[in-house]
Amino acid sequence: MLKDVFDEFGRKVLRDARLNLKRVKKGNSSLYKNLKYKTEKNSIVFTLPDYWEYVDAGVKGVGGSKADGSRWKTKKVTNSKFKYRDKMPPLMAFNGWTIKKRIAPRSKSGQFTSRKSLLFAISKSVYHTGIATTDFFTEPVDTNILLLAPKMAEEMVLDMIDKIDFNSDNITIQ
């Protein structure tokens, strides 16, 4: 059945996508946990968090000079349509991550500083350096779609054979 082929495809894509996220050290992220798929009669629907495309394709940083005169080293981003221009990422996008990683902001003398300062520094760094391309989802889709094509064609033909209606006057294929 065609639904079974789609189901196998969905399982393989999610397995490979999760392995890719582990490879880039995002294996314990909400992105990893919220990858889902659903098969319907003749289709498959993947459900991913809103920001998946930024992690997959990457985001080009603006580069530029630091306060000490040195240059920001930008991350490797290939063929991404996303680029930081005039707005830095929102500070609160990094709040949960800093808490989960137990990053406590401290000054040079060792005193605790405000979390807002830490979040601003991280946001500024991401704005300048960007987010590296991972292809965590597009690569498994591309790879597994090539493996799916022969099975899909076979199932479609078998479905068509099952739907042939032989009448005395004509033959109908639905």
N, C-alpha and C positions, 0 to 999 in steps of 0.2 A: 504494500500500500504506500502511496505517495506520502501520507502523513508520517509513516515510520521513517522514511528517508529524511524528511525535514527534522524529525525528532533526533535522529542520529547526528545530523548536521549541527543542530543547536547544542547538543551535548559536547561535541568535539570543539566547536568554536569557543564555548564558555570554558572548557577545560584548558585549552591553549591560551586563551586570554588571561585566565587566572595565573597560569604558569609564567606568562610574560610579565604580569604585575609583580609576582614574587621576584622575578629576575631583576626588575628595576626597583626593588625594595619598597613596593607598595602593596605587599601581600596581606597586610592587616588593615587596609584602608576601607572606608565606607564604599568606595568604588568597587573594590574586590567583592565585598559582601552583597552589593546590590545589583550584580549582573544577573539578569534573568532572561528567559525566552519562553514563548508560548507558541505551540503549533495549532493551527486551525486547519480547516479542510484541505486547502491547497496553498497554504502560506505559512510563514514563520515570522514572528514578531519578537525582536530583541528589545528589552527594556533596560536602559542604562541611565545613571544620574545625568543631570543636565550638563555637567562640565566634562563629560567623558571625552568629547572631541578635542578639548584643549590639552588633555593629558596624552591623547593618542597622537595628534598632529604636532603638538608643541606650540609655543608662543615665542616669537622673536622679541628679544629685549632691545632697549634703545641704546645700550652701550653708554659711551660717554666717559667723563673723567670723574674720579673720586675727589674728595676734599683734599687729600694729600698729594694730588697731581697724577697718581697712577690711573691706569685705564681699567674699566670693568671688563672682565673676561666673560663674553657671552656664551651661552650653551649652544650645543649643536642642534639646529632646527632645520629640517629638510622640507622644502615645498609646503610650508604652512601658510594658510591665508590669514592667520592670526598674528598680530603685532601690537605691542604696547606703543601708544602714541603719546597722548597727553594725560592719561589717567593711570595712576598706580592701582594695583589690585586692592580690593577692600581689606582693611586691617583685620576684620573679624573672620575673614577666610582662613586665617592662620591661627586663630585663637585655640580652637579645639586641638589642632596639631601640636601646638606648643605645650598644652596641658597634657596630652597623651604621651608626649616625649619627655615630660617632666623638665622642661627648659625653664629655669627660674632666672629672670633678668637680674644681673648684678653689675654694679659699677666697677671701675678699676680697683677701688679700695675694698671691694668685696661686699659692699652694702647692697641690699635689695633695691631695685629701681622699679618704676611703674611698668606694668605689663604693656600699657599702650606704647611706651617707648620701644620695647622689644618688638611688638607687632609692626610698628612703623619701620624699624630697621630691616625686618624680614621682608616687608612689602617693598621697600625701596630696593633691596637687593634683587628680588624677583623681577621688579620693573626694569632694572638695568641689565640683568643677566638673562632673563627669559626662562622658559620652561622647555627642557629638552624633548625632542620627539621620541616617542616610545613605540608607536605602531602596535600597541598591545592588543587592539581589537581588529584593525584593518588587516593585519598580516594573517591572523587565523582565518578570517573570512575569505581572503584571497586564496589561501592554501587549500582550505576545505571545500571551497566552491568547485575547484578543479576536480577534486575527488568525488564530489557529489554528482557531477554532470552525467557520467555513464549510468549510475544507479537511478537517477531521476528519469533519464530517457527510457530505461527499461521499464520502470514502474508506470510511466505514462502510456507506453505501448500496451502493457498488460491491462491497464485500466480501460483503454480504448477497446481492446479485444473483448473484455467483459461487457462492454456497453453496446456491442454490435447487435442490432435488432434485425433478424432475418424475417422478412415477410414474403409472400408469394410475388408481390409486384416490385418490391425494391429492398435495398439494404440501407439501414440508417445507422450512422455512428454518432453517438451523442458526446 
